[in-house]
Amino acid sequence: MLVHEVMSTGVVTVRKTDTVRSAVIKMLSRHCASVPVVEDDGRLVGIVTLRDVLLPLYPNYGDYIHDNVHSRDFVEMEEGYPEVLAKKVEEVMSVSPMTVSPNDPVLQAASYMGLKNFRRIPVVERGKLVGIVSVGDINRGLFFERGHKP
């Protein structure tokens, strides 16, 4: 089974010049934890996740060790959330995301997702986003292809 047989098309996307706030609204309203970032021509340039939005708020591991961060007030750190929402997507997104092709086998896509603990991966053809495939899409495809019924 190939990715194009199970992938979702009509993917919700954001631009790198959009605000993080608008990206979060799209993710929360669609119950997804990530959205692809595309240029006007559909070229994939990154991905932004709900985790990417939180990363600027909390200290990294090195800070814990060197700066005695465990004594910081994490509630106080939350006050920076509105500042993160005002940023542009390009300031928090991950660039060069892992992708698959529409003609890749679905288990190849699943193995990539397993490597990085992703639940969804963009599907790209000639640099342009053509869909997204999820762990659920792959399971549904394999389940129903073999004649199983819910």
C-alpha positions in Angstrom: 0.0 0.0 0.0 1.3 3.4 -0.9 1.0 6.7 1.0 -1.2 8.4 -1.7 -3.8 5.7 -1.1 -4.3 6.7 2.6 -3.1 10.3 2.9 -5.3 13.2 3.7 -5.4 16.1 1.2 -6.7 19.6 1.7 -4.3 20.1 4.6 -4.7 23.1 6.8 -1.5 25.1 6.6 0.1 28.4 7.8 2.6 30.8 6.3 5.8 31.7 8.1 4.7 35.3 8.4 1.5 34.3 10.2 1.4 34.8 14.0 1.9 31.9 16.3 -1.5 32.8 17.7 -3.2 32.1 14.4 -1.3 28.8 14.1 -2.4 27.7 17.6 -6.0 28.6 16.8 -5.9 26.4 13.7 -4.3 23.5 15.6 -6.7 23.7 18.5 -9.8 24.1 16.5 -8.9 21.0 14.4 -7.6 18.9 17.3 -4.2 18.5 15.8 -0.8 19.1 17.3 1.0 20.4 14.2 0.5 22.3 10.9 2.8 22.5 7.9 4.3 25.8 7.0 4.2 26.6 3.3 5.1 29.4 0.9 2.4 31.0 -1.4 3.3 28.5 -4.1 2.7 25.5 -1.9 6.3 24.7 -1.2 6.8 23.2 2.2 9.3 25.2 4.3 8.7 23.9 7.8 6.3 22.6 10.4 5.0 24.2 13.6 3.8 22.1 16.6 2.1 23.0 19.8 5.3 21.8 21.5 7.3 24.4 19.4 5.0 27.1 20.9 5.8 26.0 24.5 9.6 25.6 24.0 10.4 29.3 24.4 8.7 29.3 27.7 10.6 26.8 29.7 14.3 26.4 30.4 16.4 23.8 28.6 18.2 21.0 30.3 21.5 23.0 30.4 19.8 25.8 32.3 18.5 23.3 34.9 22.1 22.1 35.6 24.0 25.4 35.4 21.5 28.0 36.6 19.7 26.3 39.4 16.5 26.5 37.5 14.6 24.2 39.7 14.0 27.1 42.1 12.4 29.3 39.4 8.7 30.0 39.5 7.2 28.1 36.6 4.0 30.0 37.1 5.9 33.2 36.4 7.2 31.6 33.2 3.7 31.2 31.9 3.4 35.0 31.8 5.5 34.9 28.6 2.9 33.0 26.7 1.2 36.1 25.1 4.6 37.2 23.9 5.1 33.8 22.1 1.7 34.1 20.5 2.6 37.5 19.1 5.7 36.0 17.3 5.8 35.0 13.7 5.6 31.3 12.9 9.1 31.4 11.4 10.5 32.2 14.8 9.3 29.0 16.4 8.8 26.5 13.5 11.1 23.6 12.7 12.7 23.9 9.3 13.3 21.0 6.8 10.8 18.6 8.3 10.9 14.9 7.6 8.6 14.1 4.7 7.5 11.3 2.5 6.5 11.0 -1.1 3.0 9.9 -2.3 4.6 6.8 -3.8 6.4 5.7 -0.7 5.1 2.5 1.0 2.9 3.3 4.0 5.2 1.3 6.3 8.1 3.4 5.3 6.1 6.5 6.4 5.2 4.6 9.6 8.8 3.8 10.3 9.9 7.4 9.9 7.1 8.5 12.3 8.3 5.8 14.7 11.9 7.1 14.6 10.9 10.6 15.7 7.7 9.7 17.7 5.6 11.7 15.2 1.9 11.0 14.7 1.7 12.8 11.2 4.2 13.5 8.4 3.9 15.8 5.4 3.6 14.3 2.0 5.6 16.2 -0.6 5.9 16.0 -4.3 8.5 18.1 -6.2 8.9 20.2 -3.0 5.2 21.0 -2.7 2.9 19.8 0.0 0.3 17.5 -1.4 -1.1 15.9 1.7 -0.4 14.6 5.2 -0.4 11.0 6.4 -1.0 10.0 10.0 -0.6 6.8 12.0 -4.4 6.6 12.0 -4.6 6.9 8.2 -2.1 4.0 7.8 -3.9 1.8 10.3 -7.3 2.5 8.7 -5.8 1.7 5.2 -4.2 -1.6 6.3 -7.2 -2.6 8.4 -9.8 -2.1 5.7 -7.6 -3.3 2.8 -7.5 -6.7 4.4 -11.3 -6.9 4.6 -11.6 -6.3 8.4 -14.8 -4.6 9.6 -15.2 -2.4 12.6 
